[in-house]
C-alpha cells in the first residue's frame, strides 16, 4: 500500500508542475502580446512625429522664403491735448491759500511782539494785590 501512495504523490506533483508551467507560459504569452502592441503603438507614433516634423520643416521654409516688411517701431498714436483748466485752477487755489496763510501770520505777529506799555504796571499792581512787597521805586 505504501508503494502506490508514492506513485500517487509523484503523479500529483508532476500534475502541479505541469499546471504551473502552463500558467507561466500563458502569462508569458500575454506579456509578449502586450509588448508587441506597445511596439506597434510606438512605431505608429514615431511615424506620426516624422510626418509632423516634415510639415513643420516645409512651413519653416515657406515662412523664411516669404517677403516681410522691414522691422520698425510701431507708429505712436497722436496724443490728445490734456485740458489745461485743472492746472490753472490748482495754481489759483494754491496762490489764494498762500496769501491767506501769509496774511494770518502777519496778523498774529504784531500782537505777539508788541507788548502794551501798561503791561509792566499791571503786573506790578497785580503782584501787590496778592501780597507781594511793592517795587523799590514805588515805596511810600
Biotite code that builds the C-alpha atoms (Angstrom):
import biotite.structure as struc

atoms = struc.array([
    struc.Atom([0.000, 0.000, 0.000], chain_id="A", res_id=1, res_name="UNK", atom_name="CA", element="C"),
    struc.Atom([2.836, 2.252, 0.598], chain_id="A", res_id=2, res_name="UNK", atom_name="CA", element="C"),
    struc.Atom([4.231, 1.869, -2.814], chain_id="A", res_id=3, res_name="UNK", atom_name="CA", element="C"),
    struc.Atom([1.208, 3.113, -4.726], chain_id="A", res_id=4, res_name="UNK", atom_name="CA", element="C"),
    struc.Atom([0.990, 6.111, -2.300], chain_id="A", res_id=5, res_name="UNK", atom_name="CA", element="C"),
    struc.Atom([4.415, 7.275, -3.509], chain_id="A", res_id=6, res_name="UNK", atom_name="CA", element="C"),
    struc.Atom([3.320, 6.895, -7.119], chain_id="A", res_id=7, res_name="UNK", atom_name="CA", element="C"),
    struc.Atom([0.165, 8.863, -6.440], chain_id="A", res_id=8, res_name="UNK", atom_name="CA", element="C"),
    struc.Atom([2.169, 11.584, -4.709], chain_id="A", res_id=9, res_name="UNK", atom_name="CA", element="C"),
    struc.Atom([4.639, 11.736, -7.617], chain_id="A", res_id=10, res_name="UNK", atom_name="CA", element="C"),
    struc.Atom([1.752, 11.903, -10.099], chain_id="A", res_id=11, res_name="UNK", atom_name="CA", element="C"),
    struc.Atom([0.134, 14.784, -8.206], chain_id="A", res_id=12, res_name="UNK", atom_name="CA", element="C"),
    struc.Atom([3.490, 16.615, -8.069], chain_id="A", res_id=13, res_name="UNK", atom_name="CA", element="C"),
    struc.Atom([4.018, 16.184, -11.810], chain_id="A", res_id=14, res_name="UNK", atom_name="CA", element="C"),
    struc.Atom([0.457, 17.448, -12.430], chain_id="A", res_id=15, res_name="UNK", atom_name="CA", element="C"),
    struc.Atom([1.057, 20.548, -10.272], chain_id="A", res_id=16, res_name="UNK", atom_name="CA", element="C"),
    struc.Atom([4.341, 21.249, -12.050], chain_id="A", res_id=17, res_name="UNK", atom_name="CA", element="C"),
    struc.Atom([2.636, 20.885, -15.446], chain_id="A", res_id=18, res_name="UNK", atom_name="CA", element="C"),
    struc.Atom([-0.200, 23.192, -14.383], chain_id="A", res_id=19, res_name="UNK", atom_name="CA", element="C"),
    struc.Atom([2.299, 25.812, -13.026], chain_id="A", res_id=20, res_name="UNK", atom_name="CA", element="C"),
    struc.Atom([4.336, 25.604, -16.213], chain_id="A", res_id=21, res_name="UNK", atom_name="CA", element="C"),
    struc.Atom([1.238, 26.115, -18.344], chain_id="A", res_id=22, res_name="UNK", atom_name="CA", element="C"),
    struc.Atom([0.185, 29.145, -16.234], chain_id="A", res_id=23, res_name="UNK", atom_name="CA", element="C"),
    struc.Atom([3.666, 30.662, -16.575], chain_id="A", res_id=24, res_name="UNK", atom_name="CA", element="C"),
    struc.Atom([3.624, 30.059, -20.343], chain_id="A", res_id=25, res_name="UNK", atom_name="CA", element="C"),
    struc.Atom([0.159, 31.649, -20.661], chain_id="A", res_id=26, res_name="UNK", atom_name="CA", element="C"),
    struc.Atom([1.231, 34.756, -18.703], chain_id="A", res_id=27, res_name="UNK", atom_name="CA", element="C"),
    struc.Atom([4.405, 34.945, -20.807], chain_id="A", res_id=28, res_name="UNK", atom_name="CA", element="C"),
    struc.Atom([2.298, 34.866, -23.981], chain_id="A", res_id=29, res_name="UNK", atom_name="CA", element="C"),
    struc.Atom([0.057, 37.624, -22.569], chain_id="A", res_id=30, res_name="UNK", atom_name="CA", element="C"),
    struc.Atom([3.055, 39.815, -21.756], chain_id="A", res_id=31, res_name="UNK", atom_name="CA", element="C"),
    struc.Atom([4.511, 39.170, -25.161], chain_id="A", res_id=32, res_name="UNK", atom_name="CA", element="C"),
    struc.Atom([1.258, 40.282, -26.792], chain_id="A", res_id=33, res_name="UNK", atom_name="CA", element="C"),
    struc.Atom([1.260, 43.466, -24.681], chain_id="A", res_id=34, res_name="UNK", atom_name="CA", element="C"),
    struc.Atom([4.860, 44.230, -25.657], chain_id="A", res_id=35, res_name="UNK", atom_name="CA", element="C"),
    struc.Atom([4.020, 43.691, -29.329], chain_id="A", res_id=36, res_name="UNK", atom_name="CA", element="C"),
    struc.Atom([1.034, 46.054, -29.031], chain_id="A", res_id=37, res_name="UNK", atom_name="CA", element="C"),
    struc.Atom([3.210, 48.695, -27.350], chain_id="A", res_id=38, res_name="UNK", atom_name="CA", element="C"),
    struc.Atom([5.875, 48.359, -30.032], chain_id="A", res_id=39, res_name="UNK", atom_name="CA", element="C"),
    struc.Atom([3.259, 48.787, -32.748], chain_id="A", res_id=40, res_name="UNK", atom_name="CA", element="C"),
    struc.Atom([1.843, 51.845, -30.987], chain_id="A", res_id=41, res_name="UNK", atom_name="CA", element="C"),
    struc.Atom([5.330, 53.301, -30.559], chain_id="A", res_id=42, res_name="UNK", atom_name="CA", element="C"),
    struc.Atom([6.170, 52.828, -34.225], chain_id="A", res_id=43, res_name="UNK", atom_name="CA", element="C"),
    struc.Atom([2.870, 54.457, -35.228], chain_id="A", res_id=44, res_name="UNK", atom_name="CA", element="C"),
    struc.Atom([3.631, 57.467, -33.007], chain_id="A", res_id=45, res_name="UNK", atom_name="CA", element="C"),
    struc.Atom([7.137, 57.608, -34.405], chain_id="A", res_id=46, res_name="UNK", atom_name="CA", element="C"),
    struc.Atom([5.774, 57.770, -37.947], chain_id="A", res_id=47, res_name="UNK", atom_name="CA", element="C"),
    struc.Atom([3.308, 60.479, -36.931], chain_id="A", res_id=48, res_name="UNK", atom_name="CA", element="C"),
    struc.Atom([6.119, 62.531, -35.408], chain_id="A", res_id=49, res_name="UNK", atom_name="CA", element="C"),
    struc.Atom([8.211, 62.162, -38.540], chain_id="A", res_id=50, res_name="UNK", atom_name="CA", element="C"),
    struc.Atom([5.275, 63.373, -40.643], chain_id="A", res_id=51, res_name="UNK", atom_name="CA", element="C"),
    struc.Atom([4.751, 66.358, -38.346], chain_id="A", res_id=52, res_name="UNK", atom_name="CA", element="C"),
    struc.Atom([8.457, 67.193, -38.463], chain_id="A", res_id=53, res_name="UNK", atom_name="CA", element="C"),
    struc.Atom([8.339, 67.201, -42.265], chain_id="A", res_id=54, res_name="UNK", atom_name="CA", element="C"),
    struc.Atom([5.296, 69.506, -42.245], chain_id="A", res_id=55, res_name="UNK", atom_name="CA", element="C"),
    struc.Atom([6.971, 71.886, -39.794], chain_id="A", res_id=56, res_name="UNK", atom_name="CA", element="C"),
    struc.Atom([10.095, 71.912, -41.948], chain_id="A", res_id=57, res_name="UNK", atom_name="CA", element="C"),
    struc.Atom([8.053, 72.812, -45.031], chain_id="A", res_id=58, res_name="UNK", atom_name="CA", element="C"),
    struc.Atom([6.250, 75.565, -43.139], chain_id="A", res_id=59, res_name="UNK", atom_name="CA", element="C"),
    struc.Atom([9.552, 76.990, -41.909], chain_id="A", res_id=60, res_name="UNK", atom_name="CA", element="C"),
    struc.Atom([10.866, 77.072, -45.460], chain_id="A", res_id=61, res_name="UNK", atom_name="CA", element="C"),
    struc.Atom([7.739, 78.886, -46.625], chain_id="A", res_id=62, res_name="UNK", atom_name="CA", element="C"),
    struc.Atom([7.950, 81.378, -43.775], chain_id="A", res_id=63, res_name="UNK", atom_name="CA", element="C"),
    struc.Atom([11.591, 82.170, -44.426], chain_id="A", res_id=64, res_name="UNK", atom_name="CA", element="C"),
    struc.Atom([11.017, 82.477, -48.169], chain_id="A", res_id=65, res_name="UNK", atom_name="CA", element="C"),
    struc.Atom([8.070, 84.858, -47.846], chain_id="A", res_id=66, res_name="UNK", atom_name="CA", element="C"),
    struc.Atom([8.962, 88.543, -48.172], chain_id="A", res_id=67, res_name="UNK", atom_name="CA", element="C"),
    struc.Atom([8.432, 90.502, -44.999], chain_id="A", res_id=68, res_name="UNK", atom_name="CA", element="C"),
    struc.Atom([8.406, 94.210, -44.376], chain_id="A", res_id=69, res_name="UNK", atom_name="CA", element="C"),
    struc.Atom([11.448, 95.528, -42.553], chain_id="A", res_id=70, res_name="UNK", atom_name="CA", element="C"),
    struc.Atom([11.218, 95.633, -38.816], chain_id="A", res_id=71, res_name="UNK", atom_name="CA", element="C"),
    struc.Atom([10.381, 99.070, -37.466], chain_id="A", res_id=72, res_name="UNK", atom_name="CA", element="C"),
    struc.Atom([8.925, 100.583, -34.382], chain_id="A", res_id=73, res_name="UNK", atom_name="CA", element="C"),
    struc.Atom([5.157, 100.847, -34.316], chain_id="A", res_id=74, res_name="UNK", atom_name="CA", element="C"),
    struc.Atom([3.681, 104.232, -35.025], chain_id="A", res_id=75, res_name="UNK", atom_name="CA", element="C"),
    struc.Atom([2.921, 106.251, -31.955], chain_id="A", res_id=76, res_name="UNK", atom_name="CA", element="C"),
    struc.Atom([-0.660, 107.493, -31.913], chain_id="A", res_id=77, res_name="UNK", atom_name="CA", element="C"),
    struc.Atom([-1.101, 111.226, -31.594], chain_id="A", res_id=78, res_name="UNK", atom_name="CA", element="C"),
    struc.Atom([-1.760, 112.151, -28.030], chain_id="A", res_id=79, res_name="UNK", atom_name="CA", element="C"),
    struc.Atom([-4.751, 114.366, -27.477], chain_id="A", res_id=80, res_name="UNK", atom_name="CA", element="C"),
    struc.Atom([-4.028, 117.525, -25.561], chain_id="A", res_id=81, res_name="UNK", atom_name="CA", element="C"),
    struc.Atom([-4.914, 117.300, -21.901], chain_id="A", res_id=82, res_name="UNK", atom_name="CA", element="C"),
    struc.Atom([-7.168, 120.067, -20.587], chain_id="A", res_id=83, res_name="UNK", atom_name="CA", element="C"),
    struc.Atom([-5.266, 122.934, -19.008], chain_id="A", res_id=84, res_name="UNK", atom_name="CA", element="C"),
    struc.Atom([-8.007, 124.333, -16.768], chain_id="A", res_id=85, res_name="UNK", atom_name="CA", element="C"),
    struc.Atom([-7.390, 121.911, -13.835], chain_id="A", res_id=86, res_name="UNK", atom_name="CA", element="C"),
    struc.Atom([-3.788, 123.104, -13.624], chain_id="A", res_id=87, res_name="UNK", atom_name="CA", element="C"),
    struc.Atom([-4.832, 126.763, -13.782], chain_id="A", res_id=88, res_name="UNK", atom_name="CA", element="C"),
    struc.Atom([-7.438, 126.241, -11.043], chain_id="A", res_id=89, res_name="UNK", atom_name="CA", element="C"),
    struc.Atom([-4.844, 124.465, -8.908], chain_id="A", res_id=90, res_name="UNK", atom_name="CA", element="C"),
    struc.Atom([-2.368, 127.322, -9.283], chain_id="A", res_id=91, res_name="UNK", atom_name="CA", element="C"),
    struc.Atom([-5.012, 129.905, -8.376], chain_id="A", res_id=92, res_name="UNK", atom_name="CA", element="C"),
    struc.Atom([-6.156, 127.923, -5.327], chain_id="A", res_id=93, res_name="UNK", atom_name="CA", element="C"),
    struc.Atom([-2.542, 127.486, -4.170], chain_id="A", res_id=94, res_name="UNK", atom_name="CA", element="C"),
    struc.Atom([-1.901, 131.235, -4.564], chain_id="A", res_id=95, res_name="UNK", atom_name="CA", element="C"),
    struc.Atom([-5.038, 132.132, -2.592], chain_id="A", res_id=96, res_name="UNK", atom_name="CA", element="C"),
    struc.Atom([-4.128, 129.682, 0.197], chain_id="A", res_id=97, res_name="UNK", atom_name="CA", element="C"),
    struc.Atom([-0.587, 131.073, 0.363], chain_id="A", res_id=98, res_name="UNK", atom_name="CA", element="C"),
    struc.Atom([-1.941, 134.637, 0.509], chain_id="A", res_id=99, res_name="UNK", atom_name="CA", element="C"),
    struc.Atom([-4.334, 133.741, 3.332], chain_id="A", res_id=100, res_name="UNK", atom_name="CA", element="C"),
    struc.Atom([-1.596, 131.916, 5.253], chain_id="A", res_id=101, res_name="UNK", atom_name="CA", element="C"),
    struc.Atom([0.784, 134.888, 4.990], chain_id="A", res_id=102, res_name="UNK", atom_name="CA", element="C"),
    struc.Atom([-1.969, 137.316, 5.979], chain_id="A", res_id=103, res_name="UNK", atom_name="CA", element="C"),
    struc.Atom([-2.800, 135.159, 9.000], chain_id="A", res_id=104, res_name="UNK", atom_name="CA", element="C"),
    struc.Atom([0.851, 135.012, 10.057], chain_id="A", res_id=105, res_name="UNK", atom_name="CA", element="C"),
    struc.Atom([1.286, 138.793, 9.630], chain_id="A", res_id=106, res_name="UNK", atom_name="CA", element="C"),
    struc.Atom([-1.848, 139.493, 11.624], chain_id="A", res_id=107, res_name="UNK", atom_name="CA", element="C"),
    struc.Atom([-0.622, 137.468, 14.627], chain_id="A", res_id=108, res_name="UNK", atom_name="CA", element="C"),
    struc.Atom([2.953, 138.708, 14.702], chain_id="A", res_id=109, res_name="UNK", atom_name="CA", element="C"),
    struc.Atom([2.320, 142.283, 15.854], chain_id="A", res_id=110, res_name="UNK", atom_name="CA", element="C"),
    struc.Atom([0.174, 141.115, 18.774], chain_id="A", res_id=111, res_name="UNK", atom_name="CA", element="C"),
    struc.Atom([2.826, 138.694, 19.976], chain_id="A", res_id=112, res_name="UNK", atom_name="CA", element="C"),
    struc.Atom([5.815, 141.046, 19.540], chain_id="A", res_id=113, res_name="UNK", atom_name="CA", element="C"),
    struc.Atom([4.491, 144.446, 20.608], chain_id="A", res_id=114, res_name="UNK", atom_name="CA", element="C"),
    struc.Atom([3.792, 144.402, 24.351], chain_id="A", res_id=115, res_name="UNK", atom_name="CA", element="C"),
    struc.Atom([1.494, 147.138, 25.571], chain_id="A", res_id=116, res_name="UNK", atom_name="CA", element="C"),
    struc.Atom([3.148, 149.936, 27.587], chain_id="A", res_id=117, res_name="UNK", atom_name="CA", element="C"),
    struc.Atom([0.831, 149.397, 30.561], chain_id="A", res_id=118, res_name="UNK", atom_name="CA", element="C"),
    struc.Atom([1.534, 145.727, 30.994], chain_id="A", res_id=119, res_name="UNK", atom_name="CA", element="C"),
    struc.Atom([4.513, 146.108, 33.451], chain_id="A", res_id=120, res_name="UNK", atom_name="CA", element="C"),
    struc.Atom([2.374, 148.397, 35.657], chain_id="A", res_id=121, res_name="UNK", atom_name="CA", element="C"),
    struc.Atom([-0.479, 145.922, 35.543], chain_id="A", res_id=122, res_name="UNK", atom_name="CA", element="C"),
    struc.Atom([1.862, 143.143, 36.536], chain_id="A", res_id=123, res_name="UNK", atom_name="CA", element="C"),
    struc.Atom([3.246, 145.114, 39.467], chain_id="A", res_id=124, res_name="UNK", atom_name="CA", element="C"),
    struc.Atom([-0.204, 146.102, 40.721], chain_id="A", res_id=125, res_name="UNK", atom_name="CA", element="C"),
    struc.Atom([-1.384, 142.503, 40.465], chain_id="A", res_id=126, res_name="UNK", atom_name="CA", element="C"),
    struc.Atom([1.592, 141.344, 42.477], chain_id="A", res_id=127, res_name="UNK", atom_name="CA", element="C"),
    struc.Atom([0.991, 143.924, 45.199], chain_id="A", res_id=128, res_name="UNK", atom_name="CA", element="C"),
    struc.Atom([-2.673, 142.941, 45.353], chain_id="A", res_id=129, res_name="UNK", atom_name="CA", element="C"),
    struc.Atom([-1.608, 139.376, 46.042], chain_id="A", res_id=130, res_name="UNK", atom_name="CA", element="C"),
    struc.Atom([0.552, 140.390, 48.953], chain_id="A", res_id=131, res_name="UNK", atom_name="CA", element="C"),
    struc.Atom([3.948, 140.984, 47.405], chain_id="A", res_id=132, res_name="UNK", atom_name="CA", element="C"),
    struc.Atom([6.024, 143.936, 48.572], chain_id="A", res_id=133, res_name="UNK", atom_name="CA", element="C"),
    struc.Atom([5.814, 146.979, 46.293], chain_id="A", res_id=134, res_name="UNK", atom_name="CA", element="C"),
    struc.Atom([8.614, 147.547, 43.802], chain_id="A", res_id=135, res_name="UNK", atom_name="CA", element="C"),
    struc.Atom([11.579, 149.563, 45.131], chain_id="A", res_id=136, res_name="UNK", atom_name="CA", element="C"),
    struc.Atom([10.722, 152.734, 43.218], chain_id="A", res_id=137, res_name="UNK", atom_name="CA", element="C"),
    struc.Atom([7.137, 152.931, 44.498], chain_id="A", res_id=138, res_name="UNK", atom_name="CA", element="C"),
    struc.Atom([7.589, 152.643, 48.257], chain_id="A", res_id=139, res_name="UNK", atom_name="CA", element="C"),
    struc.Atom([5.931, 155.355, 50.074], chain_id="A", res_id=140, res_name="UNK", atom_name="CA", element="C"),
])
